[in-house]
Amino acid sequence: MATYHAIAAISQAILGLLEEASPKPEFAGAQFALYLASNFQNPMDEGVSLYLYRVGTSSRRNLPSRLGPNGERYRPPLPIDLYYLLTTWAKTPEKQQRLLGWCLRELGDTPILPAGLLNHYGPEPDTFQPEETVELVFEPLSLQDLASLWEPLKPHLQVSATYVARMVTIESTLIATDAGTVQTREFDFVKAGG
């Protein structure tokens, strides 16, 4: 289970993976950046932007609590899914489409992000436990959902791809309090009419 730095670590790992694998010299001038909605009003000339547009609760809930080193039980982790919009930018449509095709292939070849990669690019070196992974899935949106997403980002948005980082579990730092075991039962009935 990851710390609260997990969201930033996953975003930075996706971009870091793409930047390091970028074919040179074809995309030598490409930038790789996390975007806010406001960045779409003045986008980069050439490169890849990654925009986290939604965070949702993962389908798998009611995860078991984590035990600490001294046996203390922590509150259950929070399972979330992260929804990304990956957009490529270039001066010509041909180069933009080549860059998009390359990104799709590279992320398709790396659908599982291991803890080593996530911790390497993340803000904290121990954000993820060594056995943790994050699944990155290419998940196209319906035309209606895509139109809703693009509306506030007009007029500068380009052809994009959408991805989901699934089943990210953020651990709690709060110790769960137990009520204790029942020692005795007391049945205290009041007699009716008596």
C-alpha positions as protocol buffer text, in pm:
chain_id: "A"
residue {
  index: 1
  type: MET
  ca { x: 0 y: 0 z: 0 }
}
residue {
  index: 2
  type: ALA
  ca { x: 129 y: 338 z: -99 }
}
residue {
  index: 3
  type: THR
  ca { x: 156 y: 664 z: 89 }
}
residue {
  index: 4
  type: TYR
  ca { x: -43 y: 971 z: -8 }
}
residue {
  index: 5
  type: HIS
  ca { x: 239 y: 1062 z: -251 }
}
residue {
  index: 6
  type: ALA
  ca { x: 115 y: 783 z: -482 }
}
residue {
  index: 7
  type: ILE
  ca { x: -90 y: 1001 z: -716 }
}
residue {
  index: 8
  type: ALA
  ca { x: 201 y: 1234 z: -793 }
}
residue {
  index: 9
  type: ALA
  ca { x: 441 y: 939 z: -819 }
}
residue {
  index: 10
  type: ILE
  ca { x: 227 y: 761 z: -1078 }
}
residue {
  index: 11
  type: SER
  ca { x: 186 y: 1076 z: -1288 }
}
residue {
  index: 12
  type: GLN
  ca { x: 559 y: 1146 z: -1283 }
}
residue {
  index: 13
  type: ALA
  ca { x: 646 y: 782 z: -1355 }
}
residue {
  index: 14
  type: ILE
  ca { x: 429 y: 775 z: -1669 }
}
residue {
  index: 15
  type: LEU
  ca { x: 596 y: 1089 z: -1801 }
}
residue {
  index: 16
  type: GLY
  ca { x: 944 y: 974 z: -1694 }
}
residue {
  index: 17
  type: LEU
  ca { x: 898 y: 640 z: -1868 }
}
residue {
  index: 18
  type: LEU
  ca { x: 798 y: 815 z: -2191 }
}
residue {
  index: 19
  type: GLU
  ca { x: 1072 y: 1077 z: -2171 }
}
residue {
  index: 20
  type: GLU
  ca { x: 1351 y: 824 z: -2117 }
}
residue {
  index: 21
  type: ALA
  ca { x: 1229 y: 595 z: -2395 }
}
residue {
  index: 22
  type: SER
  ca { x: 1161 y: 879 z: -2643 }
}
residue {
  index: 23
  type: PRO
  ca { x: 1319 y: 800 z: -2980 }
}
residue {
  index: 24
  type: LYS
  ca { x: 1595 y: 1044 z: -3060 }
}
residue {
  index: 25
  type: PRO
  ca { x: 1656 y: 1234 z: -3285 }
}
residue {
  index: 26
  type: GLU
  ca { x: 1296 y: 1222 z: -3415 }
}
residue {
  index: 27
  type: PHE
  ca { x: 1149 y: 1369 z: -3095 }
}
residue {
  index: 28
  type: ALA
  ca { x: 1465 y: 1528 z: -2955 }
}
residue {
  index: 29
  type: GLY
  ca { x: 1290 y: 1858 z: -2876 }
}
residue {
  index: 30
  type: ALA
  ca { x: 984 y: 1702 z: -2714 }
}
residue {
  index: 31
  type: GLN
  ca { x: 880 y: 1814 z: -2368 }
}
residue {
  index: 32
  type: PHE
  ca { x: 702 y: 1588 z: -2119 }
}
residue {
  index: 33
  type: ALA
  ca { x: 485 y: 1773 z: -1869 }
}
residue {
  index: 34
  type: LEU
  ca { x: 198 y: 1736 z: -1625 }
}
residue {
  index: 35
  type: TYR
  ca { x: -85 y: 1970 z: -1719 }
}
residue {
  index: 36
  type: LEU
  ca { x: -353 y: 2159 z: -1534 }
}
residue {
  index: 37
  type: ALA
  ca { x: -668 y: 2260 z: -1723 }
}
residue {
  index: 38
  type: SER
  ca { x: -529 y: 2614 z: -1759 }
}
residue {
  index: 39
  type: ASN
  ca { x: -219 y: 2482 z: -1942 }
}
residue {
  index: 40
  type: PHE
  ca { x: -435 y: 2389 z: -2242 }
}
residue {
  index: 41
  type: GLN
  ca { x: -486 y: 2761 z: -2314 }
}
residue {
  index: 42
  type: ASN
  ca { x: -114 y: 2804 z: -2388 }
}
residue {
  index: 43
  type: PRO
  ca { x: 18 y: 2455 z: -2474 }
}
residue {
  index: 44
  type: MET
  ca { x: 372 y: 2346 z: -2550 }
}
residue {
  index: 45
  type: ASP
  ca { x: 499 y: 2345 z: -2910 }
}
residue {
  index: 46
  type: GLU
  ca { x: 609 y: 1983 z: -2915 }
}
residue {
  index: 47
  type: GLY
  ca { x: 578 y: 1704 z: -2664 }
}
residue {
  index: 48
  type: VAL
  ca { x: 345 y: 1506 z: -2443 }
}
residue {
  index: 49
  type: SER
  ca { x: 113 y: 1638 z: -2173 }
}
residue {
  index: 50
  type: LEU
  ca { x: -51 y: 1428 z: -1906 }
}
residue {
  index: 51
  type: TYR
  ca { x: -366 y: 1565 z: -1744 }
}
residue {
  index: 52
  type: LEU
  ca { x: -526 y: 1395 z: -1443 }
}
residue {
  index: 53
  type: TYR
  ca { x: -893 y: 1470 z: -1505 }
}
residue {
  index: 54
  type: ARG
  ca { x: -1067 y: 1236 z: -1262 }
}
residue {
  index: 55
  type: VAL
  ca { x: -1011 y: 1025 z: -949 }
}
residue {
  index: 56
  type: GLY
  ca { x: -1260 y: 753 z: -864 }
}
residue {
  index: 57
  type: THR
  ca { x: -1308 y: 480 z: -609 }
}
residue {
  index: 58
  type: SER
  ca { x: -1175 y: 147 z: -731 }
}
residue {
  index: 59
  type: SER
  ca { x: -1413 y: -143 z: -786 }
}
residue {
  index: 60
  type: ARG
  ca { x: -1240 y: -348 z: -517 }
}
residue {
  index: 61
  type: ARG
  ca { x: -1339 y: -221 z: -175 }
}
residue {
  index: 62
  type: ASN
  ca { x: -1329 y: -344 z: 183 }
}
residue {
  index: 63
  type: LEU
  ca { x: -959 y: -421 z: 176 }
}
residue {
  index: 64
  type: PRO
  ca { x: -801 y: -572 z: 487 }
}
residue {
  index: 65
  type: SER
  ca { x: -629 y: -349 z: 739 }
}
residue {
  index: 66
  type: ARG
  ca { x: -252 y: -325 z: 749 }
}
residue {
  index: 67
  type: LEU
  ca { x: -60 y: -449 z: 1051 }
}
residue {
  index: 68
  type: GLY
  ca { x: 225 y: -234 z: 1176 }
}
residue {
  index: 69
  type: PRO
  ca { x: 562 y: -366 z: 1292 }
}
residue {
  index: 70
  type: ASN
  ca { x: 442 y: -377 z: 1654 }
}
residue {
  index: 71
  type: GLY
  ca { x: 113 y: -549 z: 1573 }
}
residue {
  index: 72
  type: GLU
  ca { x: -100 y: -234 z: 1567 }
}
residue {
  index: 73
  type: ARG
  ca { x: -384 y: -245 z: 1313 }
}
residue {
  index: 74
  type: TYR
  ca { x: -428 y: 54 z: 1084 }
}
residue {
  index: 75
  type: ARG
  ca { x: -747 y: 169 z: 916 }
}
residue {
  index: 76
  type: PRO
  ca { x: -811 y: 0 z: 577 }
}
residue {
  index: 77
  type: PRO
  ca { x: -644 y: 148 z: 268 }
}
residue {
  index: 78
  type: LEU
  ca { x: -831 y: 368 z: 23 }
}
residue {
  index: 79
  type: PRO
  ca { x: -848 y: 200 z: -323 }
}
residue {
  index: 80
  type: ILE
  ca { x: -866 y: 451 z: -609 }
}
residue {
  index: 81
  type: ASP
  ca { x: -843 y: 466 z: -989 }
}
residue {
  index: 82
  type: LEU
  ca { x: -672 y: 758 z: -1164 }
}
residue {
  index: 83
  type: TYR
  ca { x: -800 y: 879 z: -1503 }
}
residue {
  index: 84
  type: TYR
  ca { x: -554 y: 1050 z: -1737 }
}
residue {
  index: 85
  type: LEU
  ca { x: -573 y: 1237 z: -2065 }
}
residue {
  index: 86
  type: LEU
  ca { x: -251 y: 1196 z: -2264 }
}
residue {
  index: 87
  type: THR
  ca { x: -213 y: 1456 z: -2540 }
}
residue {
  index: 88
  type: THR
  ca { x: 63 y: 1493 z: -2796 }
}
residue {
  index: 89
  type: TRP
  ca { x: 163 y: 1830 z: -2939 }
}
residue {
  index: 90
  type: ALA
  ca { x: 359 y: 1916 z: -3255 }
}
residue {
  index: 91
  type: LYS
  ca { x: 383 y: 2181 z: -3528 }
}
residue {
  index: 92
  type: THR
  ca { x: 259 y: 1940 z: -3795 }
}
residue {
  index: 93
  type: PRO
  ca { x: -22 y: 1683 z: -3779 }
}
residue {
  index: 94
  type: GLU
  ca { x: 212 y: 1413 z: -3912 }
}
residue {
  index: 95
  type: LYS
  ca { x: 461 y: 1459 z: -3630 }
}
residue {
  index: 96
  type: GLN
  ca { x: 184 y: 1485 z: -3370 }
}
residue {
  index: 97
  type: GLN
  ca { x: 34 y: 1158 z: -3491 }
}
residue {
  index: 98
  type: ARG
  ca { x: 373 y: 982 z: -3500 }
}
residue {
  index: 99
  type: LEU
  ca { x: 434 y: 1096 z: -3142 }
}
residue {
  index: 100
  type: LEU
  ca { x: 88 y: 976 z: -3036 }
}
residue {
  index: 101
  type: GLY
  ca { x: 141 y: 638 z: -3205 }
}
residue {
  index: 102
  type: TRP
  ca { x: 476 y: 598 z: -3034 }
}
residue {
  index: 103
  type: CYS
  ca { x: 326 y: 686 z: -2690 }
}
residue {
  index: 104
  type: LEU
  ca { x: 43 y: 436 z: -2735 }
}
residue {
  index: 105
  type: ARG
  ca { x: 288 y: 161 z: -2829 }
}
residue {
  index: 106
  type: GLU
  ca { x: 529 y: 242 z: -2544 }
}
residue {
  index: 107
  type: LEU
  ca { x: 256 y: 242 z: -2278 }
}
residue {
  index: 108
  type: GLY
  ca { x: 103 y: -70 z: -2435 }
}
residue {
  index: 109
  type: ASP
  ca { x: 439 y: -243 z: -2393 }
}
residue {
  index: 110
  type: THR
  ca { x: 456 y: -138 z: -2026 }
}
residue {
  index: 111
  type: PRO
  ca { x: 107 y: -202 z: -1883 }
}
residue {
  index: 112
  type: ILE
  ca { x: 236 y: -275 z: -1532 }
}
residue {
  index: 113
  type: LEU
  ca { x: 434 y: -6 z: -1350 }
}
residue {
  index: 114
  type: PRO
  ca { x: 655 y: -168 z: -1082 }
}
residue {
  index: 115
  type: ALA
  ca { x: 738 y: -9 z: -748 }
}
residue {
  index: 116
  type: GLY
  ca { x: 1097 y: 58 z: -854 }
}
residue {
  index: 117
  type: LEU
  ca { x: 982 y: 276 z: -1145 }
}
residue {
  index: 118
  type: LEU
  ca { x: 713 y: 449 z: -938 }
}
residue {
  index: 119
  type: ASN
  ca { x: 953 y: 525 z: -652 }
}
residue {
  index: 120
  type: HIS
  ca { x: 1227 y: 641 z: -891 }
}
residue {
  index: 121
  type: TYR
  ca { x: 1015 y: 924 z: -1031 }
}
residue {
  index: 122
  type: GLY
  ca { x: 801 y: 992 z: -727 }
}
residue {
  index: 123
  type: PRO
  ca { x: 843 y: 1274 z: -477 }
}
residue {
  index: 124
  type: GLU
  ca { x: 942 y: 1030 z: -199 }
}
residue {
  index: 125
  type: PRO
  ca { x: 1168 y: 724 z: -246 }
}
residue {
  index: 126
  type: ASP
  ca { x: 950 y: 487 z: -42 }
}
residue {
  index: 127
  type: THR
  ca { x: 605 y: 581 z: -168 }
}
residue {
  index: 128
  type: PHE
  ca { x: 533 y: 223 z: -284 }
}
residue {
  index: 129
  type: GLN
  ca { x: 624 y: -105 z: -113 }
}
residue {
  index: 130
  type: PRO
  ca { x: 864 y: -327 z: -316 }
}
residue {
  index: 131
  type: GLU
  ca { x: 590 y: -578 z: -412 }
}
residue {
  index: 132
  type: GLU
  ca { x: 339 y: -314 z: -528 }
}
residue {
  index: 133
  type: THR
  ca { x: 250 y: -247 z: -889 }
}
residue {
  index: 134
  type: VAL
  ca { x: 4 y: -25 z: -1073 }
}
residue {
  index: 135
  type: GLU
  ca { x: -183 y: -139 z: -1382 }
}
residue {
  index: 136
  type: LEU
  ca { x: -206 y: 122 z: -1659 }
}
residue {
  index: 137
  type: VAL
  ca { x: -491 y: 54 z: -1904 }
}
residue {
  index: 138
  type: PHE
  ca { x: -573 y: 227 z: -2231 }
}
residue {
  index: 139
  type: GLU
  ca { x: -942 y: 301 z: -2188 }
}
residue {
  index: 140
  type: PRO
  ca { x: -1111 y: 505 z: -2460 }
}
residue {
  index: 141
  type: LEU
  ca { x: -1400 y: 722 z: -2348 }
}
residue {
  index: 142
  type: SER
  ca { x: -1741 y: 733 z: -2505 }
}
residue {
  index: 143
  type: LEU
  ca { x: -1792 y: 1021 z: -2748 }
}
residue {
  index: 144
  type: GLN
  ca { x: -2022 y: 1197 z: -2500 }
}
residue {
  index: 145
  type: ASP
  ca { x: -1771 y: 1170 z: -2213 }
}
residue {
  index: 146
  type: LEU
  ca { x: -1490 y: 1286 z: -2440 }
}
residue {
  index: 147
  type: ALA
  ca { x: -1694 y: 1587 z: -2554 }
}
residue {
  index: 148
  type: SER
  ca { x: -1765 y: 1678 z: -2190 }
}
residue {
  index: 149
  type: LEU
  ca { x: -1396 y: 1656 z: -2108 }
}
residue {
  index: 150
  type: TRP
  ca { x: -1287 y: 1858 z: -2411 }
}
residue {
  index: 151
  type: GLU
  ca { x: -1543 y: 2139 z: -2367 }
}
residue {
  index: 152
  type: PRO
  ca { x: -1356 y: 2336 z: -2099 }
}
residue {
  index: 153
  type: LEU
  ca { x: -1021 y: 2271 z: -2269 }
}
residue {
  index: 154
  type: LYS
  ca { x: -1112 y: 2423 z: -2604 }
}
residue {
  index: 155
  type: PRO
  ca { x: -986 y: 2556 z: -2843 }
}
residue {
  index: 156
  type: HIS
  ca { x: -634 y: 2415 z: -2808 }
}
residue {
  index: 157
  type: LEU
  ca { x: -693 y: 2047 z: -2737 }
}
residue {
  index: 158
  type: GLN
  ca { x: -549 y: 1794 z: -2981 }
}
residue {
  index: 159
  type: VAL
  ca { x: -622 y: 1429 z: -3045 }
}
residue {
  index: 160
  type: SER
  ca { x: -567 y: 1251 z: -2714 }
}
residue {
  index: 161
  type: ALA
  ca { x: -571 y: 910 z: -2549 }
}
residue {
  index: 162
  type: THR
  ca { x: -722 y: 824 z: -2213 }
}
residue {
  index: 163
  type: TYR
  ca { x: -568 y: 588 z: -1958 }
}
residue {
  index: 164
  type: VAL
  ca { x: -666 y: 451 z: -1618 }
}
residue {
  index: 165
  type: ALA
  ca { x: -418 y: 367 z: -1343 }
}
residue {
  index: 166
  type: ARG
  ca { x: -613 y: 97 z: -1161 }
}
residue {
  index: 167
  type: MET
  ca { x: -630 y: -17 z: -802 }
}
residue {
  index: 168
  type: VAL
  ca { x: -397 y: 231 z: -639 }
}
residue {
  index: 169
  type: THR
  ca { x: -420 y: 173 z: -264 }
}
residue {
  index: 170
  type: ILE
  ca { x: -335 y: 462 z: -35 }
}
residue {
  index: 171
  type: GLU
  ca { x: -260 y: 344 z: 316 }
}
residue {
  index: 172
  type: SER
  ca { x: -387 y: 509 z: 630 }
}
residue {
  index: 173
  type: THR
  ca { x: -164 y: 636 z: 909 }
}
residue {
  index: 174
  type: LEU
  ca { x: -444 y: 615 z: 1167 }
}
residue {
  index: 175
  type: ILE
  ca { x: -452 y: 322 z: 1404 }
}
residue {
  index: 176
  type: ALA
  ca { x: -790 y: 148 z: 1409 }
}
residue {
  index: 177
  type: THR
  ca { x: -947 y: 133 z: 1751 }
}
residue {
  index: 178
  type: ASP
  ca { x: -1102 y: -194 z: 1852 }
}
residue {
  index: 179
  type: ALA
  ca { x: -1394 y: -209 z: 2090 }
}
residue {
  index: 180
  type: GLY
  ca { x: -1246 y: -508 z: 2270 }
}
residue {
  index: 181
  type: THR
  ca { x: -1386 y: -855 z: 2322 }
}
residue {
  index: 182
  type: VAL
  ca { x: -1713 y: -922 z: 2502 }
}
residue {
  index: 183
  type: GLN
  ca { x: -1649 y: -1055 z: 2853 }
}
residue {
  index: 184
  type: THR
  ca { x: -2003 y: -1112 z: 2986 }
}
residue {
  index: 185
  type: ARG
  ca { x: -2356 y: -1071 z: 2865 }
}
residue {
  index: 186
  type: GLU
  ca { x: -2623 y: -905 z: 3069 }
}
residue {
  index: 187
  type: PHE
  ca { x: -2988 y: -949 z: 2983 }
}
residue {
  index: 188
  type: ASP
  ca { x: -3190 y: -688 z: 3160 }
}
residue {
  index: 189
  type: PHE
  ca { x: -3557 y: -739 z: 3075 }
}
residue {
  index: 190
  type: VAL
  ca { x: -3828 y: -532 z: 3228 }
}
residue {
  index: 191
  type: LYS
  ca { x: -4142 y: -726 z: 3309 }
}
residue {
  index: 192
  type: ALA
  ca { x: -4441 y: -585 z: 3131 }
}
residue {
  index: 193
  type: GLY
  ca { x: -4742 y: -503 z: 3346 }
}
residue {
  index: 194
  type: GLY
  ca { x: -4567 y: -593 z: 3662 }
}
